[in-house]
Amino acid sequence: MSEMTPEELIDREPRTRDELRAWLRDALAIHVSDAPLIDGHRAPMDYLAHAFLRDTRGTFDNDTPPAHDCVVWANRGGGKTFYAAVATLLDLLYRPGIEVKILGGSLQQAARMHRHLRDLLARPHIASLVKGKVTATRAELTNGSHVELLAQSHTAVRGARPQVLRCDEVELFDPDVWRAAQLVTRSAQCGEHHVPGTVEALSTFHRPHGIMSSLVSDPRTRMVFRWGVIDTLEHCPPTRACESCALFDECAGRAKQIEPPGGHITIDDAIALKQRSDRDSWHAEMLCERPSTRDLVYACFNGSRHVAPIDPPARATWVAGMDFGFRAPTVILIGFVDGEGRLVIIDEHERREAVLDAHIDAIGAWPWPTPSWIGVDPAGAQRNDQTGLSAINVLKRAGMRVRARRRKLDEGLRLVHRRLDPAHGEPTLLIHPRCEKLIRAMESYHYPSDDGESREPVKDGPDHACDALRYLVQNLDVEPLRTGNYA
């Protein structure tokens, strides 16, 4: 690290990506991974350039100005918390008067980022720029900029008005607190810089049904920076043999292309982590390929295997499944069974706070043949206190044939599993790509993440479409699977 006075440090504000890289090297003695090794990933330097410079040049394939908000999806031990602390230091040094808040999935997690920041602020050429004492929850610089840790509570979050809110391990956030956090930031003029109100989300992505799932699924509103353990490896010296390396399947020699000293994690540590991991955790939490499938009800569901744009044949048996709701959505799925016994879900209807007649009208407006029958929840036989009619009665009065076969929950789930992943042959349940809500539901329908006694799927959204599918299948597969007419 170069000897640098506080004045020289402040005078050397980085204004380009190259200057930022040199500043990190000279002022902090850190070498940040500058190019991803895995296709589709980003490098930590991409995140820092975006966070401080709002710079995406050379990083993205179009000229559309990016959103200021961003998501960092990174592996455990991949430096996301440390780099967020570095970004915070840069904001404090070069954005006079800026207010940065740190909100963690737990107070311990927020304190970890603050601890990194305290270490950076304690460096000799930076310490004299600190005003007063750095406490366990707050730091202020002589230029009026300051940073503070927030407790994860509605009161703390709603009372904040920062320019930048950095949220660490959002996968652990209370969803209501996360929603509240989206409304607190405010833009401000900080010295010569206009700082837009910005929310940054940093996390591993190990729950297919969590907050990160919704964040990374829509990159139109947030920049997504994803890196894994391979992207942050140190330089691999020529003396290491690739073919005998435990990381060769993932790395394929790419780490030898990294300029010394390389990234955030040593090769020996990465190998040790892999040897301690199960396959699911390694691919989800270290390679960042996908979320974990550990708690999924339909872990066998795979878009490449189960989603296909199949058109109905001339002769097919049309069937439907329905999950009743009002405040929760009513979901209707329609599909056909072909001559080989394959069930293809070809369309979906989902709507909240609508009476049953409106859903019946939606079925009639579909461009598909009227289903031979519609499978529903047997609870739909209960009469409404006001009308004296049950939901099943209303469907029947509309001319629909209804099936409401009772099965235990686990039996219905097994029937769906049997079609998705039969012991012999190809899947006999496919979904058309237009059924986007059902596909997302299949990918995120899950059991509780804790080790409690209950192993029933969680009712937090995906259950409605998955229940409609289960009612269809358990009324279709009354007898063992066979080919031919299922009407």
matplotlib code that plots the C-alpha trace (Angstrom):
import matplotlib.pyplot as plt

x = [0.0, 1.3, 2.1, -0.6, -1.7, -5.4, -5.2, -3.7, -6.4, -9.2, -7.6, -7.4, -11.1, -11.6, -13.8, -13.3, -13.2, -9.5, -8.9, -11.1, -9.1, -5.9, -7.3, -8.3, -4.9, -3.0, -5.2, -6.5, -4.1, -6.9, -7.0, -10.6, -11.6, -12.2, -13.5, -15.8, -14.6, -18.1, -20.4, -23.3, -21.6, -20.3, -17.1, -17.0, -15.4, -18.6, -20.5, -18.1, -18.0, -21.8, -22.2, -19.7, -19.5, -22.9, -20.7, -21.7, -19.5, -18.1, -20.3, -23.7, -24.8, -27.1, -27.0, -30.1, -29.3, -29.4, -31.5, -29.6, -30.9, -28.9, -28.8, -25.6, -26.1, -22.8, -21.4, -20.7, -17.3, -17.2, -16.7, -20.1, -20.2, -16.6, -17.1, -20.3, -18.2, -15.7, -18.5, -19.7, -16.2, -16.1, -19.5, -18.4, -15.1, -16.3, -20.0, -20.0, -23.1, -24.3, -26.3, -25.8, -27.8, -26.9, -29.7, -28.9, -30.9, -29.9, -28.2, -25.1, -25.0, -25.2, -22.5, -20.3, -20.4, -19.9, -16.9, -15.3, -16.0, -14.5, -11.3, -11.1, -11.7, -9.0, -6.2, -3.8, -4.5, -8.2, -8.6, -8.0, -11.0, -13.3, -15.3, -15.4, -15.5, -16.7, -19.3, -20.8, -23.6, -22.5, -19.6, -19.3, -16.7, -15.5, -17.2, -20.6, -21.2, -22.3, -23.3, -25.6, -26.8, -30.5, -32.3, -34.6, -37.9, -40.7, -40.0, -36.2, -36.7, -39.7, -37.9, -34.8, -34.2, -30.8, -29.5, -28.2, -29.6, -27.4, -29.3, -27.1, -28.5, -31.9, -32.8, -33.2, -35.3, -38.9, -40.8, -42.8, -39.6, -38.2, -41.3, -41.0, -37.4, -38.3, -39.9, -37.3, -34.5, -34.2, -32.0, -29.7, -26.9, -23.7, -21.0, -20.7, -22.5, -26.2, -26.8, -30.1, -32.0, -30.7, -31.5, -28.8, -29.6, -26.8, -27.3, -26.7, -29.7, -30.5, -34.3, -36.2, -39.2, -37.6, -37.0, -34.0, -36.2, -38.3, -35.4, -33.3, -36.3, -36.8, -33.5, -35.4, -35.8, -32.5, -29.0, -28.0, -24.4, -23.8, -20.6, -19.5, -16.5, -14.7, -15.1, -13.3, -10.4, -6.8, -4.4, -3.6, 0.2, 1.6, 2.9, -0.7, -1.9, -5.3, -6.3, -5.9, -7.5, -10.8, -12.0, -11.2, -14.9, -15.9, -12.7, -11.3, -8.0, -9.6, -7.9, -4.5, -5.7, -6.2, -3.5, -1.7, -2.6, -6.2, -9.5, -11.0, -10.7, -7.7, -7.7, -7.0, -10.0, -12.3, -11.2, -11.8, -15.2, -16.2, -15.0, -17.2, -20.3, -23.1, -23.8, -27.0, -25.3, -22.2, -24.1, -26.5, -24.5, -20.9, -21.3, -24.5, -26.0, -29.4, -31.2, -31.2, -33.8, -33.7, -37.1, -38.9, -42.0, -41.3, -37.5, -37.6, -39.3, -37.0, -37.9, -35.8, -37.6, -41.1, -41.8, -42.6, -44.7, -46.8, -50.0, -53.1, -53.6, -56.9, -58.2, -57.6, -59.4, -59.7, -59.6, -59.2, -58.3, -59.4, -58.4, -61.1, -60.1, -61.3, -58.6, -56.2, -56.3, -58.6, -56.5, -57.9, -55.6, -56.8, -55.0, -55.4, -54.5, -53.1, -53.3, -50.1, -51.5, -49.5, -51.1, -50.2, -51.3, -51.8, -53.3, -53.9, -56.3, -55.5, -57.6, -58.2, -61.4, -63.8, -67.0, -67.3, -69.4, -66.5, -64.2, -66.9, -67.0, -63.2, -63.4, -66.0, -63.8, -60.9, -60.1, -59.9, -62.6, -64.8, -63.2, -64.8, -64.6, -63.0, -61.2, -61.7, -61.1, -63.8, -64.2, -66.0, -69.1, -69.7, -72.7, -72.4, -74.4, -75.9, -76.8, -77.3, -75.2, -71.8, -69.1, -69.5, -73.3, -72.6, -70.2, -72.7, -75.5, -73.2, -73.2, -69.8, -69.0, -67.2, -64.9, -64.0, -62.3, -61.0, -57.3, -54.9, -52.5, -49.4, -51.2, -52.1, -48.5, -47.2, -49.5, -48.1, -44.6, -45.3, -46.1, -43.2, -40.6, -41.8, -39.5, -39.5, -39.9, -40.3, -42.5, -46.2, -46.9, -45.8, -46.5, -46.8, -44.5, -47.5, -48.3, -45.8, -47.4, -47.7, -44.1, -42.9, -45.1, -43.7, -40.2, -40.9, -43.6, -41.9, -41.9, -41.0, -37.3, -37.1, -36.9, -40.2, -42.7, -44.9, -44.0, -47.0, -46.2, -46.2, -49.1, -47.4, -48.4, -47.2, -49.6, -52.7, -51.5, -50.0, -53.2, -55.2, -52.8, -53.1, -56.9, -56.7, -54.2, -55.8, -59.2, -57.5, -55.4, -58.2, -56.7, -53.1, -51.7, -52.6, -52.8, -56.0, -59.1, -59.1, -62.5]
y = [0.0, 3.4, 5.9, 8.5, 11.4, 12.1, 15.1, 13.0, 10.3, 12.8, 14.5, 11.2, 10.5, 7.7, 8.8, 5.8, 2.1, 2.0, 4.7, 2.9, -0.3, 1.5, 3.4, 0.1, -1.3, 1.8, 3.1, -0.2, -2.8, -5.0, -6.6, -7.1, -9.8, -7.8, -10.4, -13.4, -16.9, -18.4, -17.4, -15.3, -14.2, -10.8, -9.9, -8.0, -5.1, -4.8, -4.3, -1.7, 0.2, 0.3, 1.1, 4.0, 5.2, 4.1, 2.7, -0.3, 0.4, -2.8, -4.8, -5.0, -5.6, -2.6, 1.1, 1.3, 3.3, 0.8, 1.1, 2.4, -0.5, -3.7, -7.3, -9.1, -12.8, -14.3, -17.4, -17.9, -16.4, -14.7, -11.2, -9.6, -8.2, -6.9, -5.3, -3.6, -2.2, -1.0, 0.7, 2.3, 3.7, 5.2, 6.8, 8.3, 9.6, 11.2, 12.0, 14.7, 14.6, 11.2, 9.1, 5.3, 2.7, -0.9, -3.4, -7.0, -10.2, -10.2, -7.6, -9.9, -9.8, -6.0, -5.8, -7.9, -5.4, -2.6, -4.4, -4.5, -0.8, 0.0, -1.8, 0.3, 3.5, 2.7, 2.8, 5.6, 7.7, 7.4, 7.6, 11.4, 11.9, 10.2, 12.5, 11.4, 7.7, 4.9, 3.1, -0.3, 1.1, 4.4, 6.3, 9.8, 11.6, 15.2, 16.0, 15.2, 11.8, 9.1, 5.4, 3.7, 0.1, -0.4, -3.0, -5.2, -3.7, -1.6, 1.3, 1.5, 1.0, 3.4, 6.1, 6.1, 8.5, 7.5, 8.0, 4.4, 1.4, -1.7, -4.8, -7.8, -11.4, -10.4, -14.1, -13.9, -10.7, -10.6, -9.9, -7.1, -5.3, -5.8, -4.2, -1.3, -0.8, -0.1, 3.2, 4.9, 6.1, 9.7, 11.4, 14.2, 16.5, 15.4, 17.8, 17.8, 14.5, 13.9, 10.6, 8.9, 7.0, 3.4, 0.1, -2.7, -6.3, -8.7, -12.4, -16.0, -17.4, -20.7, -20.6, -20.9, -19.5, -16.5, -12.8, -13.4, -15.5, -12.5, -10.1, -12.1, -13.0, -9.5, -7.8, -5.0, -3.1, -4.0, -4.8, -8.3, -9.1, -12.8, -14.4, -17.8, -19.3, -19.9, -16.2, -15.1, -17.6, -16.6, -16.9, -20.6, -21.1, -23.3, -25.8, -27.0, -29.8, -29.1, -32.7, -33.9, -30.8, -31.2, -28.0, -29.0, -29.8, -26.2, -24.3, -26.1, -24.3, -20.8, -19.7, -19.9, -17.0, -14.7, -12.1, -12.5, -12.4, -12.9, -12.9, -13.3, -16.9, -19.3, -22.5, -24.6, -23.1, -23.6, -27.3, -27.8, -26.2, -28.5, -31.6, -30.7, -29.9, -32.0, -31.6, -29.5, -27.0, -26.8, -26.0, -23.6, -21.8, -21.9, -22.1, -19.9, -22.0, -22.2, -22.1, -25.2, -27.9, -29.3, -28.1, -28.2, -30.3, -31.0, -31.0, -33.2, -30.4, -29.1, -26.6, -28.3, -31.6, -30.6, -27.4, -27.7, -25.8, -28.8, -28.2, -30.3, -33.2, -33.5, -36.0, -35.4, -35.5, -32.1, -31.7, -29.0, -28.4, -25.6, -24.2, -22.0, -18.6, -15.1, -13.0, -15.7, -16.2, -18.7, -20.7, -22.7, -24.9, -26.5, -29.2, -32.3, -36.0, -37.3, -40.9, -41.8, -40.8, -37.6, -34.8, -31.3, -28.2, -25.7, -22.6, -21.0, -18.5, -16.7, -13.9, -12.6, -11.2, -12.3, -14.3, -17.8, -16.6, -14.5, -17.6, -19.6, -16.8, -17.0, -20.8, -20.0, -17.4, -19.7, -20.7, -24.3, -27.0, -27.2, -29.6, -33.0, -32.4, -30.1, -31.5, -29.4, -29.4, -31.6, -28.8, -27.0, -29.0, -26.9, -24.6, -20.8, -19.4, -16.6, -18.5, -22.0, -23.2, -24.7, -23.8, -27.3, -26.7, -23.4, -25.1, -27.8, -25.3, -23.7, -27.1, -28.3, -31.8, -31.7, -34.3, -33.9, -37.2, -37.2, -38.2, -37.5, -34.7, -37.0, -39.3, -36.5, -35.3, -38.7, -38.9, -35.7, -36.9, -40.1, -38.2, -35.8, -38.4, -42.0, -44.9, -45.9, -43.8, -40.1, -37.7, -37.9, -34.4, -31.4, -27.7, -25.2, -22.2, -19.8, -21.1, -18.9, -18.7, -22.5, -23.0, -20.5, -22.3, -25.7, -24.3, -22.7, -24.9, -25.9, -27.5, -25.6, -24.8, -25.7, -29.2, -29.2, -32.0, -30.5, -31.6, -30.2, -27.7, -24.1, -22.0, -18.8, -18.3, -21.2, -23.6, -22.3, -23.2, -26.5, -27.4, -26.8, -29.2, -31.8, -31.7, -32.3, -35.2, -37.0, -37.0, -38.0, -40.9, -42.7, -46.0, -46.9, -45.0, -46.4, -45.1, -44.3, -42.3, -40.7, -39.1]
z = [0.0, -0.9, 1.9, 1.5, 3.5, 4.2, 1.9, -0.9, -0.3, -0.7, -3.7, -5.5, -5.9, -8.5, -11.3, -13.7, -13.3, -14.0, -11.4, -8.9, -9.4, -8.8, -5.8, -4.1, -4.7, -3.5, -0.7, 0.7, -0.6, -2.0, -5.4, -6.5, -9.0, -12.2, -14.6, -14.0, -14.8, -15.3, -18.2, -17.1, -13.9, -12.9, -11.0, -7.6, -9.4, -11.5, -8.3, -6.8, -10.1, -10.1, -6.4, -6.4, -10.0, -11.2, -14.0, -16.1, -19.1, -20.6, -18.3, -20.0, -23.5, -24.1, -23.6, -21.4, -18.2, -15.4, -12.3, -9.3, -7.1, -7.4, -6.1, -5.2, -5.4, -4.2, -2.6, 1.1, 1.8, -1.5, -0.1, -0.6, 2.9, 2.7, -0.7, 0.6, 3.4, 0.8, -1.2, 2.0, 2.8, -0.7, -0.2, 3.1, 1.8, -1.5, -1.0, 1.8, 3.9, 2.6, 4.9, 4.6, 6.5, 7.0, 7.5, 8.0, 8.0, 11.7, 13.9, 13.9, 10.1, 10.0, 12.6, 10.4, 7.6, 10.2, 11.6, 8.2, 7.8, 11.3, 10.3, 7.1, 9.0, 11.5, 8.8, 9.5, 6.4, 7.0, 10.8, 11.0, 8.7, 11.3, 13.6, 17.2, 18.1, 15.9, 17.9, 17.5, 15.5, 14.0, 12.4, 11.1, 9.1, 9.3, 6.0, 7.5, 6.0, 8.3, 8.5, 10.9, 11.6, 11.7, 13.7, 11.7, 12.8, 11.3, 13.6, 12.8, 9.1, 8.6, 10.5, 8.3, 5.3, 3.9, 0.4, 0.4, 2.2, 2.1, 3.0, 3.9, 3.7, 2.5, 2.4, 6.2, 6.2, 7.5, 4.2, 5.8, 6.9, 3.4, 1.8, 4.2, 3.3, -0.3, 0.7, 2.9, 0.6, -0.5, -3.1, -2.1, -3.3, -1.6, -2.5, -6.3, -6.6, -6.9, -5.0, -6.0, -3.3, -3.7, -2.1, -2.4, -1.6, -0.9, -0.1, -0.9, -2.7, -1.1, -0.8, -4.1, -2.3, -0.6, -1.2, -3.4, -5.8, -6.5, -6.8, -9.3, -11.4, -12.7, -13.7, -15.4, -12.1, -10.4, -11.7, -10.7, -9.9, -9.4, -8.6, -7.2, -5.6, -8.9, -9.9, -6.7, -6.6, -6.1, -9.0, -9.6, -10.0, -12.8, -10.2, -9.5, -11.8, -13.1, -13.8, -10.2, -8.7, -6.9, -8.5, -12.1, -13.0, -12.1, -12.8, -15.9, -15.5, -15.6, -12.3, -14.0, -16.2, -13.2, -12.6, -9.3, -6.5, -7.6, -5.8, -2.4, -1.6, -1.7, -3.7, -0.7, 1.2, -1.8, -2.0, 1.7, 1.4, -1.5, 0.4, 3.4, 1.3, -0.1, -3.8, -3.3, -1.0, -3.1, -6.3, -4.5, -2.0, -3.4, -7.2, -7.2, -10.0, -8.4, -5.1, -2.9, -3.7, -0.2, 1.0, -2.3, -2.6, -6.3, -6.3, -9.4, -11.4, -14.1, -16.7, -19.4, -18.8, -17.8, -19.8, -23.5, -26.0, -27.0, -29.0, -28.4, -30.9, -32.9, -30.4, -26.7, -23.4, -21.9, -18.1, -15.6, -11.9, -9.6, -6.2, -4.7, -3.2, -2.7, -0.8, -1.8, -5.6, -7.3, -9.7, -12.6, -14.8, -18.1, -20.0, -22.1, -22.0, -25.2, -26.6, -24.8, -21.4, -21.1, -19.2, -20.7, -18.7, -21.5, -19.8, -16.5, -14.9, -11.6, -10.0, -6.6, -5.0, -7.7, -7.3, -8.7, -11.6, -12.9, -12.9, -14.7, -17.4, -17.7, -18.4, -21.1, -22.6, -23.1, -26.7, -25.6, -25.7, -22.6, -20.2, -19.7, -16.0, -13.4, -10.3, -7.2, -3.5, -1.7, 0.8, -2.0, -1.1, 2.0, 1.6, 1.7, 4.7, 2.5, -0.7, 0.6, -2.3, -2.3, -4.8, -6.4, -6.7, -8.5, -11.0, -11.7, -12.2, -14.9, -16.7, -15.6, -14.5, -11.2, -9.6, -5.9, -5.0, -1.5, -1.0, 1.7, 1.0, 0.7, -1.6, -4.0, -3.9, -4.7, -7.7, -9.1, -8.3, -10.2, -13.3, -13.0, -12.3, -13.1, -12.2, -15.8, -18.9, -19.6, -17.6, -18.2, -16.9, -19.0, -18.7, -21.6, -21.2, -21.2, -17.7, -16.0, -12.6, -12.4, -13.4, -10.7, -8.2, -9.1, -8.6, -5.2, -3.5, -0.3, 3.1, 6.2, 6.4, 10.1, 11.5, 13.2, 13.1, 10.4, 6.9, 5.1, 2.4, 3.4, 2.4, 1.3, -2.3, -4.6, -2.9, -4.8, -8.3, -7.0, -5.2, -8.5, -10.2, -7.4, -7.5, -11.3, -11.0, -8.1, -9.9, -13.2, -11.8, -10.0, -11.1, -11.9, -14.9, -18.2, -21.8, -23.6, -22.7, -19.2, -19.3]

ax = plt.figure().add_subplot(projection="3d")
ax.plot(x, y, z, "-o")
ax.set_aspect("equal")
plt.show()
